[in-house]
């Protein structure tokens, strides 16, 4: 699992919300990715100011979802983002 202290999205990603989806254009690799709303919310919090636990706390606030489950999902999303080279 990917566990950066405070992940930050790489510069140059173009991110747009469309309804429930988030479209990410990666011009450096000439790819377009469509994320669900939750993954888009994780990516939005990859600003270098939030660690994975803070991202999970933010996403689970106001829901009944257990924070440890949300943290597992956040870590999985961050691992995928690392593989796609969305975050450093």
N, C-alpha and C positions, 0 to 999 in steps of 0.2 A: 504494500500500500504506500501511496505517496503521502509524505507528511512534512511538507515545507513549514517553516515557522510562520511565515506570512506571505502566501502566494500572491503574485502580481501578474496580471494579464500582460502579454507582450504588446508592444506598441504596434499600431498599424491594423489591428483587428477592427473590422467594421461590424458593429452589433446593432441589430434592429429588432424590435418587438413587433410581431404581427399577430394579433389575437392572443392565442395561448402559446404560440411558438416564438422562438427566438432564432433569428437567422444570423449566422456568423460567417462573414466573408473574410477569408484569410488570403489577402492578395499576394503575400510572399510565397505561398505554396500553391496559389491558384486553385483554391478549394472553397466550397460553400458547404456549411454544416447547418442542420436544423436541429435545434435543441428544444426539449420541452421546457415549460415555464420554470420548473424547479431547477433544472440544470442552468438555465439562463440566470436565475437568481443567484446561484452559486458563483457563476462567472462574474456577475456584477459586483460581488463582494470580494473579488480577487483584485484588491486595490493596494496591496502591500501594507494595509492597516489592520487587517483581520487575520487571525490564525484560524485553523480549521474548527476549533472549539467555538470561537466567537461566531463564525459563519453558521455553524449548526444551531447555536443559541438564537441567533437572529431569525433563522428560518423556522425554528420550532416555536418561537414566541407566538402566543395566541392560538396555538393548535393543541390537540390532544396527543400529538406524536411524541413518543419518548425521545429525549434528547440523544441518548446513546444510539438509537436506531438512525436518527437524522445524521449524527456524526459519521456513522458507517457509510451512509449514502453520500455525504459530502466528501469523505476520503476517496470513495470510488469515483466520484465525478472528477475530483482533482487528479487522480491517476489517469483517467481518460484524457483530461485536458493536457496533462504533461505529455502523454503519448502523441497527442495532436499538435503539440508545441504551442498551446494557447497560453500557458503560464510558465513562469520561471520562479 
